[in-house]
Amino acid sequence: MPFPAPALLPASGLVAPQAWSHWLVALALNTLLIALAQRLPLLTRSGWVHAGALGTLLWGCLGPRGWLAVVLYLALGSLVTRLGFRTKQARGLAEARGGARGPENVWGSAASGALLAMAAALAPRPLQPLLLLGFAASFAAKLADTCGSEIGKRWGRHTVLITTLRPVAPGTEGAISLEGTAASLLGAALMAALMAALGLISGRDAWLLVTLVGLVATLLESLIGASAQQRWGWLSNELVNGIQTAIAAVLALLLAPLVLVAAS
């Protein structure tokens, strides 16, 4: 199998009793880091609390590598959001709260990944690589979405609605541009590369699958934004983000056998 599971994951489907000390370390470390980092304008105050809960969950289930992968996602997403921020703000296209994320953003981005992390920690070892592939794809899709949206709003020269290809204003739900789509591809590829560097996925085929799935899920998210989100007011951006990451994870899990066959 080309995707080795991290050594920190248990070989059986159950968490060993001694692993409780591991969870206590995860809680203490994340509490300390959140206390030190909450002055940074990346998250709101409540957003930091929820990020601490997410970080504890990820460290407990996947160890330092799973935790670091999501920390890097948060840092990269926040950095991309700040690119051209004053121009986007002047045009009324900037993220609210100066780009700081709240609890709804944290879980809209990470709910799918968190569920897959828990599943990987409890699953038999043969299933863990597949679940980690879905975990990687969910965050590759979210970074792709952030890169595409933020770059497209600032530097997209010809923005069209994905359903009709008619020109629309930047920032319109379901709008895409060549520049934004290229940024989405780059974001997905970068997140997939980080997942590979951390040992959560392995091999060129896995990197390529996670990259392409991340891009496809981002385009499908634009399709949802241009159609369903326009009709149903309860379909918030955070909920659509959750749907997008779930789509990426499911696609990765469904297409994983093709990667395995190609590698064999």
C-alpha contacts under 8 A as a table, 3 or more apart, distances in Angstrom:
res1	aa1	res2	aa2	distance
1	M	4	P	7.03
1	M	260	L	7.00
2	P	202	S	6.33
2	P	203	G	6.71
2	P	260	L	7.12
2	P	263	A	7.24
3	F	129	P	5.44
3	F	130	L	7.92
3	F	200	L	7.78
3	F	201	I	5.50
3	F	202	S	4.90
3	F	203	G	7.27
3	F	206	A	7.81
4	P	129	P	6.23
4	P	199	G	7.85
4	P	200	L	7.77
4	P	201	I	7.25
4	P	202	S	6.93
5	A	9	L	7.10
5	A	125	R	7.36
5	A	128	Q	6.08
5	A	129	P	5.36
5	A	132	L	7.80
5	A	200	L	6.92
6	P	9	L	5.77
6	P	62	L	7.53
6	P	199	G	6.87
6	P	200	L	6.59
7	A	10	P	7.60
8	L	62	L	6.65
8	L	63	G	6.09
9	L	61	C	7.29
9	L	62	L	6.33
9	L	63	G	7.76
9	L	120	A	7.76
9	L	121	A	5.83
10	P	13	G	6.97
10	P	14	L	7.16
10	P	15	V	6.57
10	P	16	A	7.48
10	P	121	A	6.75
10	P	122	L	7.80
10	P	125	R	7.51
11	A	124	P	6.66
11	A	125	R	5.43
12	S	15	V	7.72
12	S	122	L	7.61
12	S	123	A	7.27
12	S	124	P	5.34
12	S	125	R	6.51
13	G	121	A	7.26
13	G	122	L	4.53
13	G	123	A	4.66
13	G	124	P	4.66
13	G	125	R	7.41
14	L	121	A	7.90
14	L	122	L	5.58
14	L	123	A	7.76
15	V	19	A	6.45
15	V	121	A	7.57
15	V	122	L	6.93
16	A	19	A	5.36
16	A	20	W	7.91
17	P	20	W	6.11
18	Q	21	S	6.07
18	Q	22	H	7.54
19	A	22	H	4.94
19	A	23	W	6.53
20	W	23	W	5.00
20	W	24	L	6.31
21	S	24	L	5.01
21	S	25	V	6.23
22	H	25	V	5.15
22	H	26	A	6.24
22	H	60	G	6.50
23	W	26	A	4.89
23	W	27	L	6.19
23	W	56	T	7.47
23	W	59	W	7.71
23	W	60	G	5.11
24	L	27	L	5.12
24	L	28	A	6.12
25	V	28	A	5.16
25	V	29	L	5.92
26	A	29	L	5.30
26	A	30	N	6.10
26	A	55	G	7.81
26	A	56	T	5.08
26	A	57	L	7.82
26	A	59	W	5.68
26	A	60	G	5.90
27	L	30	N	5.37
27	L	31	T	6.02
27	L	56	T	5.23
28	A	31	T	5.17
28	A	32	L	6.21
29	L	32	L	5.23
29	L	33	L	6.16
30	N	33	L	5.03
30	N	34	I	5.95
30	N	52	G	5.52
30	N	53	A	7.89
30	N	55	G	6.28
30	N	56	T	5.99
31	T	34	I	5.32
31	T	35	A	6.17
31	T	52	G	6.35
32	L	35	A	5.15
32	L	36	L	6.36
33	L	36	L	5.12
33	L	37	A	5.96
34	I	37	A	5.00
34	I	38	Q	5.64
34	I	48	W	6.37
34	I	49	V	7.39
34	I	51	A	7.97
34	I	52	G	6.16
35	A	38	Q	5.81
36	L	39	R	7.24
37	A	40	L	5.68
38	Q	41	P	7.61
38	Q	43	L	7.43
38	Q	45	R	6.83
38	Q	48	W	6.24
40	L	43	L	7.41
41	P	44	T	7.36
41	P	98	G	7.95
41	P	99	G	7.92
41	P	100	A	5.86
42	L	78	S	6.34
42	L	99	G	7.07
42	L	100	A	4.72
42	L	101	R	6.36
43	L	46	S	7.83
43	L	47	G	5.17
43	L	48	W	5.76
43	L	100	A	4.38
43	L	101	R	4.40
43	L	102	G	5.89
44	T	47	G	4.70
44	T	48	W	6.21
44	T	100	A	5.77
44	T	101	R	5.91
44	T	102	G	5.30
45	R	48	W	5.32
45	R	49	V	6.73
45	R	102	G	7.82
46	S	49	V	5.06
46	S	50	H	6.41
46	S	102	G	6.44
46	S	103	P	6.31
47	G	50	H	5.22
47	G	51	A	6.03
47	G	101	R	6.21
47	G	102	G	4.19
47	G	103	P	4.46
47	G	104	E	7.98
47	G	106	V	6.87
48	W	51	A	4.86
48	W	52	G	6.09
48	W	102	G	7.81
48	W	103	P	7.87
49	V	52	G	5.11
49	V	53	A	6.50
50	H	53	A	5.00
50	H	54	L	6.18
50	H	103	P	5.81
50	H	106	V	7.09
51	A	54	L	4.94
51	A	55	G	5.93
51	A	103	P	7.65
51	A	106	V	6.59
52	G	55	G	4.98
52	G	56	T	6.09
53	A	56	T	5.18
53	A	57	L	6.25
54	L	57	L	5.09
54	L	58	L	6.17
54	L	114	A	7.35
55	G	58	L	5.13
55	G	59	W	6.03
55	G	67	W	5.96
56	T	59	W	5.26
56	T	60	G	5.93
57	L	60	G	5.14
57	L	61	C	6.11
57	L	114	A	7.36
57	L	118	M	7.91
58	L	61	C	5.19
58	L	62	L	5.64
58	L	63	G	6.79
58	L	66	G	5.94
58	L	67	W	5.18
58	L	114	A	6.80
58	L	117	A	6.57
58	L	118	M	7.98
59	W	62	L	5.45
59	W	63	G	4.27
59	W	64	P	5.52
59	W	65	R	7.80
59	W	66	G	6.44
59	W	67	W	5.09
60	G	63	G	5.79
61	C	117	A	5.96
61	C	118	M	5.84
61	C	120	A	7.56
61	C	121	A	5.22
62	L	65	R	6.75
62	L	66	G	5.02
62	L	67	W	7.14
62	L	117	A	6.47
62	L	120	A	7.89
62	L	121	A	6.73
63	G	66	G	5.80
63	G	67	W	6.51
64	P	67	W	5.09
64	P	68	L	5.92
65	R	68	L	5.09
65	R	69	A	6.12
65	R	198	L	5.80
65	R	199	G	7.58
65	R	200	L	7.42
66	G	69	A	5.22
66	G	70	V	6.73
66	G	200	L	7.38
67	W	70	V	5.54
67	W	71	V	6.36
68	L	71	V	4.92
68	L	72	L	6.07
69	A	72	L	5.26
69	A	73	Y	6.28
69	A	194	L	6.98
69	A	195	M	6.47
69	A	198	L	7.37
70	V	73	Y	4.80
70	V	74	L	6.16
70	V	139	F	7.68
71	V	74	L	5.12
71	V	75	A	6.23
72	L	75	A	5.04
72	L	76	L	6.03
73	Y	76	L	5.24
73	Y	77	G	5.93
73	Y	139	F	7.23
73	Y	143	L	6.75
73	Y	191	M	7.21
74	L	77	G	5.16
74	L	78	S	6.04
75	A	78	S	5.24
75	A	79	L	6.11
76	L	79	L	5.02
76	L	80	V	6.17
76	L	143	L	7.79
77	G	80	V	5.24
77	G	81	T	6.18
77	G	143	L	6.20
77	G	146	T	6.24
77	G	147	C	7.27
78	S	81	T	5.03
78	S	82	R	6.39
78	S	99	G	7.31
78	S	100	A	7.97
79	L	82	R	5.25
79	L	83	L	6.68
80	V	83	L	5.27
80	V	146	T	7.35
80	V	147	C	6.24
80	V	150	E	6.65
80	V	151	I	7.66
81	T	85	F	6.96
81	T	95	E	7.74
81	T	99	G	6.50
81	T	146	T	7.40
81	T	147	C	7.82
81	T	150	E	5.83
82	R	85	F	4.98
82	R	99	G	7.23
83	L	150	E	7.63
83	L	151	I	7.78
84	G	87	T	5.47
84	G	88	K	6.29
84	G	154	R	6.40
85	F	88	K	5.07
85	F	89	Q	5.91
85	F	94	A	6.35
86	R	89	Q	4.93
86	R	90	A	6.12
86	R	94	A	7.95
87	T	90	A	5.12
87	T	91	R	6.36
87	T	154	R	7.20
88	K	91	R	5.10
88	K	92	G	6.14
88	K	93	L	4.83
88	K	94	A	4.82
88	K	153	K	7.13
88	K	154	R	6.12
89	Q	92	G	5.02
89	Q	93	L	5.68
89	Q	94	A	4.60
89	Q	95	E	7.92
90	A	93	L	7.57
91	R	94	A	7.70
93	L	153	K	6.96
93	L	170	P	7.86
93	L	171	G	6.17
94	A	98	G	7.48
94	A	99	G	7.29
95	E	98	G	6.19
95	E	99	G	4.84
95	E	100	A	7.93
96	A	99	G	5.70
96	A	100	A	7.35
97	R	100	A	5.46
97	R	101	R	7.80
101	R	104	E	7.82
101	R	105	N	5.60
101	R	106	V	6.84
102	G	105	N	5.33
102	G	106	V	6.37
103	P	106	V	4.97
103	P	107	W	6.30
104	E	107	W	5.50
104	E	108	G	5.79
104	E	238	E	6.25
105	N	108	G	4.97
105	N	109	S	6.03
105	N	238	E	5.95
106	V	109	S	5.48
106	V	110	A	6.04
106	V	111	A	7.98
107	W	110	A	4.83
107	W	111	A	4.85
107	W	238	E	7.98
107	W	242	G	7.64
108	G	111	A	6.04
108	G	238	E	4.76
108	G	239	L	6.05
108	G	240	V	7.81
108	G	241	N	5.41
108	G	242	G	4.65
109	S	112	S	7.64
109	S	139	F	7.48
109	S	142	K	6.33
109	S	238	E	7.51
109	S	241	N	6.04
109	S	242	G	6.01
109	S	245	T	7.05
110	A	113	G	5.11
110	A	114	A	5.90
110	A	138	S	7.87
110	A	139	F	7.39
110	A	242	G	7.59
110	A	245	T	7.94
111	A	114	A	5.10
111	A	115	L	6.25
111	A	242	G	6.73
112	S	115	L	5.26
112	S	116	L	6.29
112	S	135	F	7.47
112	S	138	S	6.70
112	S	242	G	6.83
112	S	245	T	6.20
112	S	246	A	5.60
112	S	249	A	7.55
113	G	116	L	5.09
113	G	117	A	6.07
113	G	134	G	7.64
113	G	135	F	4.85
113	G	136	A	7.68
113	G	138	S	5.98
113	G	139	F	7.02
113	G	245	T	7.82
114	A	117	A	5.02
114	A	118	M	6.32
114	A	135	F	7.87
115	L	118	M	5.21
115	L	119	A	6.17
116	L	119	A	4.89
116	L	120	A	5.99
116	L	131	L	5.93
116	L	132	L	7.13
116	L	134	G	7.03
116	L	135	F	5.70
117	A	120	A	5.10
117	A	121	A	6.28
117	A	131	L	7.50
117	A	132	L	7.22
117	A	135	F	6.72
118	M	121	A	5.16
118	M	122	L	6.41
119	A	122	L	5.25
119	A	123	A	5.79
119	A	131	L	7.15
120	A	123	A	5.16
120	A	127	L	7.40
120	A	128	Q	4.93
120	A	129	P	7.95
120	A	131	L	5.66
120	A	132	L	6.74
121	A	128	Q	7.56
123	A	127	L	6.17
123	A	128	Q	6.16
124	P	127	L	5.74
124	P	128	Q	6.67
125	R	128	Q	5.21
125	R	129	P	7.75
126	P	129	P	6.89
127	L	130	L	5.59
127	L	131	L	6.53
128	Q	131	L	5.16
128	Q	132	L	6.12
129	P	132	L	5.05
129	P	133	L	6.17
129	P	200	L	7.99
129	P	201	I	7.40
130	L	133	L	5.03
130	L	134	G	6.51
130	L	253	L	6.22
130	L	256	A	7.00
131	L	134	G	5.10
131	L	135	F	6.19
131	L	253	L	7.24
132	L	135	F	4.75
132	L	136	A	6.11
132	L	200	L	6.30
132	L	201	I	6.88
133	L	136	A	5.18
133	L	137	A	6.19
133	L	200	L	7.60
133	L	201	I	6.25
133	L	206	A	7.57
133	L	210	V	7.32
133	L	249	A	7.62
133	L	252	A	6.49
133	L	253	L	7.02
133	L	256	A	7.89
134	G	137	A	5.00
134	G	138	S	6.18
134	G	248	A	7.22
134	G	249	A	4.12
134	G	250	V	6.76
134	G	251	L	7.97
134	G	252	A	5.42
134	G	253	L	5.83
135	F	138	S	5.38
135	F	139	F	6.82
135	F	249	A	6.45
136	A	139	F	5.55
136	A	140	A	6.15
136	A	191	M	7.81
136	A	192	A	6.65
136	A	195	M	6.28
136	A	200	L	7.45
136	A	201	I	7.48
136	A	210	V	6.79
136	A	249	A	7.85
137	A	140	A	4.95
137	A	141	A	6.06
137	A	192	A	7.42
137	A	210	V	4.90
137	A	211	T	7.41
137	A	213	V	6.62
137	A	214	G	5.92
137	A	245	T	7.59
137	A	248	A	5.59
137	A	249	A	5.44
137	A	252	A	6.43
138	S	141	A	5.30
138	S	142	K	6.44
138	S	214	G	7.17
138	S	244	Q	7.90
138	S	245	T	4.43
138	S	246	A	6.53
138	S	247	I	7.89
138	S	248	A	5.33
138	S	249	A	5.18
139	F	142	K	4.96
139	F	143	L	6.14
139	F	191	M	7.07
139	F	214	G	7.96
139	F	245	T	6.96
140	A	143	L	5.32
140	A	144	A	6.04
140	A	187	G	7.02
140	A	188	A	4.51
140	A	189	A	7.33
140	A	190	L	7.82
140	A	191	M	5.01
140	A	192	A	5.98
140	A	210	V	6.81
140	A	211	T	6.70
140	A	214	G	5.19
141	A	144	A	4.97
141	A	145	D	6.14
141	A	188	A	6.01
141	A	211	T	7.98
141	A	213	V	7.18
141	A	214	G	3.73
141	A	215	L	6.30
141	A	217	A	6.14
141	A	218	T	6.02
141	A	244	Q	7.25
141	A	245	T	6.04
141	A	248	A	6.31
142	K	145	D	5.00
142	K	146	T	6.24
142	K	214	G	7.48
142	K	218	T	7.61
142	K	241	N	7.35
142	K	244	Q	7.63
142	K	245	T	6.38
143	L	146	T	5.05
143	L	147	C	6.05
143	L	184	S	7.49
143	L	187	G	5.50
143	L	188	A	6.19
143	L	191	M	6.95
144	A	147	C	5.21
144	A	148	G	5.98
144	A	183	A	7.09
144	A	184	S	4.01
144	A	185	L	6.29
144	A	186	L	7.19
144	A	187	G	4.48
144	A	188	A	4.78
144	A	214	G	6.42
144	A	215	L	6.44
144	A	218	T	6.58
145	D	148	G	5.18
145	D	149	S	5.97
145	D	184	S	5.97
145	D	187	G	7.97
145	D	218	T	5.46
146	T	149	S	5.25
146	T	150	E	5.98
146	T	184	S	7.53
147	C	150	E	5.41
147	C	151	I	5.79
147	C	152	G	7.93
147	C	180	G	7.14
147	C	183	A	5.45
147	C	184	S	5.35
147	C	187	G	5.91
148	G	151	I	5.46
148	G	152	G	5.57
148	G	179	E	7.66
148	G	180	G	4.09
148	G	181	T	5.61
148	G	182	A	7.31
148	G	183	A	5.03
148	G	184	S	4.42
148	G	187	G	7.93
149	S	152	G	5.19
149	S	153	K	6.01
149	S	171	G	7.66
149	S	180	G	6.29
150	E	153	K	5.34
150	E	154	R	6.43
150	E	180	G	7.66
151	I	154	R	5.30
151	I	155	W	5.67
151	I	156	G	6.90
151	I	179	E	7.00
151	I	180	G	5.46
151	I	183	A	6.64
152	G	155	W	5.36
152	G	156	G	4.34
152	G	159	T	7.91
152	G	170	P	7.24
152	G	176	I	7.17
152	G	177	S	6.12
152	G	178	L	7.97
152	G	179	E	5.84
152	G	180	G	3.99
152	G	181	T	7.68
152	G	183	A	7.89
153	K	156	G	5.94
153	K	170	P	5.17
153	K	171	G	5.75
153	K	180	G	7.75
155	W	179	E	6.83
155	W	180	G	7.84
156	G	159	T	6.24
156	G	170	P	7.45
156	G	177	S	5.59
156	G	178	L	6.92
156	G	179	E	5.33
156	G	180	G	6.26
157	R	177	S	7.25
157	R	179	E	7.61
158	H	167	P	7.14
158	H	177	S	5.89
158	H	178	L	7.46
159	T	167	P	5.69
159	T	168	V	5.82
159	T	169	A	6.57
159	T	170	P	6.03
159	T	175	A	6.17
159	T	176	I	5.55
159	T	177	S	4.69
159	T	178	L	7.91
160	V	164	T	7.70
160	V	165	L	4.93
160	V	166	R	5.10
160	V	167	P	4.19
160	V	168	V	5.22
160	V	169	A	7.85
160	V	175	A	5.38
160	V	176	I	5.57
160	V	177	S	6.42
161	L	164	T	5.64
161	L	165	L	4.90
161	L	166	R	5.59
161	L	167	P	6.44
161	L	168	V	6.20
161	L	172	T	7.91
161	L	174	G	5.69
161	L	175	A	4.43
161	L	176	I	6.24
161	L	226	A	7.02
162	I	165	L	5.43
162	I	174	G	5.91
162	I	175	A	5.89
162	I	176	I	6.16
162	I	222	S	6.79
162	I	223	L	6.23
162	I	226	A	7.05
163	T	174	G	7.78
163	T	223	L	6.56
163	T	226	A	6.71
163	T	227	S	7.80
168	V	172	T	6.75
168	V	175	A	6.93
169	A	172	T	5.89
169	A	175	A	7.89
170	P	175	A	6.84
171	G	175	A	6.77
172	T	175	A	5.36
173	E	222	S	6.96
173	E	225	G	5.06
173	E	226	A	5.54
173	E	229	Q	7.91
173	E	230	Q	7.84
174	G	221	E	7.63
174	G	222	S	4.12
174	G	223	L	5.72
174	G	224	I	7.09
174	G	225	G	4.61
174	G	226	A	4.07
174	G	227	S	7.75
175	A	222	S	6.65
175	A	226	A	7.37
176	I	180	G	6.44
176	I	181	T	6.77
176	I	222	S	7.42
177	S	180	G	5.08
177	S	181	T	6.01
178	L	181	T	5.20
178	L	182	A	6.15
179	E	182	A	5.20
179	E	183	A	6.20
180	G	183	A	4.98
180	G	184	S	6.16
181	T	184	S	4.93
181	T	185	L	6.33
182	A	185	L	5.16
182	A	186	L	6.28
183	A	186	L	5.00
183	A	187	G	6.03
184	S	187	G	5.05
184	S	188	A	6.15
184	S	215	L	6.22
184	S	218	T	7.48
185	L	188	A	5.23
185	L	189	A	6.12
185	L	211	T	7.07
185	L	212	L	7.65
185	L	214	G	7.74
185	L	215	L	5.64
186	L	189	A	5.09
186	L	190	L	6.03
187	G	190	L	5.12
187	G	191	M	6.19
188	A	191	M	5.25
188	A	192	A	6.09
188	A	210	V	7.42
188	A	211	T	4.87
188	A	212	L	7.52
188	A	214	G	5.45
188	A	215	L	6.41
189	A	192	A	5.11
189	A	193	A	6.08
189	A	207	W	7.48
189	A	208	L	7.70
189	A	210	V	7.73
189	A	211	T	4.82
190	L	193	A	5.02
190	L	194	L	6.27
191	M	194	L	5.08
191	M	195	M	6.23
191	M	211	T	7.91
192	A	195	M	5.06
192	A	196	A	6.23
192	A	207	W	5.48
192	A	208	L	7.91
192	A	210	V	5.93
192	A	211	T	5.94
193	A	196	A	5.03
193	A	197	A	6.08
193	A	207	W	6.49
194	L	197	A	4.94
194	L	198	L	6.16
195	M	198	L	5.22
195	M	199	G	6.36
195	M	200	L	5.35
195	M	201	I	5.99
196	A	199	G	5.04
196	A	200	L	5.78
196	A	201	I	4.83
196	A	202	S	5.49
196	A	203	G	7.51
196	A	207	W	6.92
197	A	200	L	7.73
198	L	201	I	7.85
199	G	202	S	6.35
201	I	206	A	6.45
201	I	207	W	7.35
202	S	206	A	6.12
202	S	207	W	7.26
203	G	206	A	5.43
203	G	207	W	6.41
204	R	207	W	5.09
204	R	208	L	6.09
205	D	208	L	5.08
205	D	209	L	6.05
205	D	259	V	6.09
205	D	263	A	7.68
206	A	209	L	5.10
206	A	210	V	6.14
206	A	259	V	6.88
207	W	210	V	5.31
207	W	211	T	6.12
208	L	211	T	5.08
208	L	212	L	6.12
209	L	212	L	5.31
209	L	213	V	5.95
209	L	252	A	7.01
209	L	255	L	7.93
209	L	256	A	7.95
209	L	259	V	7.71
210	V	213	V	5.19
210	V	214	G	5.98
210	V	252	A	6.72
211	T	214	G	5.17
211	T	215	L	6.42
212	L	215	L	5.13
212	L	216	V	6.14
213	V	216	V	5.08
213	V	217	A	6.00
213	V	248	A	5.68
213	V	251	L	6.58
213	V	252	A	6.46
214	G	217	A	5.29
214	G	218	T	6.25
214	G	248	A	5.92
215	L	218	T	5.10
215	L	219	L	6.37
216	V	219	L	5.17
216	V	220	L	6.21
216	V	248	A	7.72
217	A	220	L	4.97
217	A	221	E	6.08
217	A	244	Q	5.73
217	A	245	T	7.26
217	A	247	I	6.09
217	A	248	A	5.29
218	T	221	E	4.94
218	T	222	S	6.44
218	T	244	Q	6.71
219	L	222	S	5.08
219	L	223	L	6.38
220	L	223	L	4.86
220	L	224	I	6.23
220	L	244	Q	7.35
221	E	224	I	5.04
221	E	225	G	6.16
221	E	240	V	6.88
221	E	241	N	7.48
221	E	243	I	7.82
221	E	244	Q	5.57
222	S	225	G	4.92
222	S	226	A	6.16
223	L	226	A	5.16
223	L	227	S	6.21
224	I	227	S	5.25
224	I	228	A	5.29
224	I	229	Q	6.13
224	I	240	V	7.57
225	G	228	A	6.20
225	G	229	Q	4.81
225	G	230	Q	6.63
225	G	240	V	7.65
226	A	229	Q	6.44
226	A	230	Q	6.18
227	S	230	Q	5.53
227	S	231	R	6.77
228	A	231	R	5.24
228	A	232	W	6.15
228	A	235	L	7.77
229	Q	232	W	5.35
229	Q	233	G	6.64
229	Q	235	L	5.52
229	Q	236	S	7.40
230	Q	233	G	7.06
232	W	235	L	5.70
233	G	236	S	7.06
235	L	239	L	6.16
235	L	240	V	6.65
236	S	239	L	5.20
236	S	240	V	6.24
237	N	240	V	5.04
237	N	241	N	6.10
238	E	241	N	4.95
238	E	242	G	6.31
239	L	242	G	5.00
239	L	243	I	6.29
240	V	243	I	4.95
240	V	244	Q	6.08
241	N	244	Q	4.99
241	N	245	T	6.28
242	G	245	T	5.33
242	G	246	A	6.19
243	I	246	A	5.07
243	I	247	I	6.11
244	Q	247	I	5.10
244	Q	248	A	6.34
245	T	248	A	5.08
245	T	249	A	6.24
246	A	249	A	5.10
246	A	250	V	6.13
247	I	250	V	5.19
247	I	251	L	6.05
248	A	251	L	5.20
248	A	252	A	6.15
249	A	252	A	5.15
249	A	253	L	6.24
250	V	253	L	5.11
250	V	254	L	6.10
251	L	254	L	5.10
251	L	255	L	6.00
252	A	255	L	5.23
252	A	256	A	5.80
253	L	256	A	5.26
253	L	257	P	7.96
254	L	257	P	7.04
255	L	258	L	5.52
255	L	259	V	6.97
256	A	259	V	5.14
256	A	260	L	6.34
257	P	260	L	4.90
257	P	261	V	6.03
258	L	261	V	5.12
258	L	262	A	6.10
259	V	262	A	5.11
259	V	263	A	6.13
260	L	263	A	5.14
260	L	264	S	6.19
261	V	264	S	5.22
